[in-house]
Every structure is written in C-alpha cells, then in structure tokens.
C-alpha cells in the first residue's frame, strides 16, 4: 500500500477521476469522499477497498427494489437501472479477478 497524499491532492485527483461523470454525481462523490475522510481519515490506504464494493452495489439494488415496493416508481421504470447495476457487478467482478491475478503475480 502507498502512503496517502494530503486531502487536497486526493480531492483534486478525485475531480480528475470523475470529470466525465454527470456534475450532480461528481459533486455527490466529492461530498461523500470528504464526509468519509472526516470520519475515517486515510484508513482506505490500509484496507482492501475492492471488498467494500459488493455490499454497496447490493445496497443500491435494495434501495431501487424498495422504491418499487413503496410505489415511488413502477417496476417497468427501473429496468434500465437494474440492468446497469447488473452490468456494473459483472465489470466489477472482472476487475476484482484482475486485481487478484496481479496480487498473485507479485507474491
């Protein structure tokens, strides 16, 4: 693991990383990053960050499902969102396998 750069540099790198995202999503990502930093500091630098993703993706699907159950949206209205989250899961698991192969190659 590498040492974490100062928060200002982390935020600038995050801005570059999210530059092509919709502005509202980019700002929410940056806000949540700052919020996480206030609570946890640079703890991310010493943990398996990829292990954090699966439960977060599952939570997103749970929230969408609950929106259907509470009749905020109709099931037909969320099909693309559900499919996008499924695609994200597939891309993520492929990335996770690549990270595992990289880790094994360096051992």
N, C-alpha and C positions, 0 to 999 in steps of 0.2 A: 504494500500500500504506500501511496505517496503522502507527503505532508500536504495539508490543505492550504491553499493560498488565502490571503486575507478576504474577508467577506465582500468587500467592494469588488475585488477581482472575480470572485465567484459569481457575483450578480452580473458583472459585465459579460463573463463567459456564458452565463445562462441566457442573457439577452441575445447573444450571437446564436446560441444553440436553438432558440425559439423564434428567431427573426421571421421565419416564413409561416409561423402559425397565425391564426386569427388574433387580432390585437386583444380582444377580450380574454381569450385563453392565455395568451402570453402574459398579460398583466396578472391574471389569477395565479399562474405558475410562479411568477416572481413574488407575489404576495405570500403564497403558501411556503415558498422557499425561505423567505425572511421569517415567517412565523415559526417554521421548523428550526431555523437557526437560533431563534430566541429561546426555544425550548431545549434543543439538543446540541447546539453548537456544531462542532465539526465531527460529531460521532459517526457520521456517514463514512469518514475516511478510514475507519477501522472495522467496518462490518460488510457483510455480503449484501450489497444493495439490490442485486438481482432477486434475492429471496423475498424482498419487500413487494415486488410487482404482482405475483399471482393473487394474493388476497385483495389487493387494491382493484385489480381487474374484476375479480369476482364480486366485490362490493359494488362496482359500477353496474353490473348486471342485476344485482339485487335491487338497487335503487330504481332502475328502469322498470323492473318487474313490479315493484311496489307502486310505481306511478300508474301502471296499468291496473293493478288491483284496486287502487284508490280512485280510479276513473279520471285521473288527470289527463291521460291520453288513452287512445284506443290501441289495441294490440297491432292493428294494421299500421298505425302511425310510427311504431318503433322498430319495424322490421329492418330498416337500413342501419339503425343504431345498433341493434342486436348483432347484425351481420358484421358491422365494423368492429365491434368488440371481440367477436369470434375471430376475425382476421387478425386483430391485434394479438390475441392469445397465440395464434399459430406463428406469427412473426416473432413474438417474444420467446416462445419455446425453442424456435430455431436459433435465436440469438443466445439463449441460455446454453444450448448444446455446443455452440461455437465457443462460448466462454469456457465451458468445461474442457473441451479439447485443448484450448490454449493453456489452461491451467495444468492439465496433464502433461503437455509438451514441455513445460518449464520445470517440472519436478524431476 
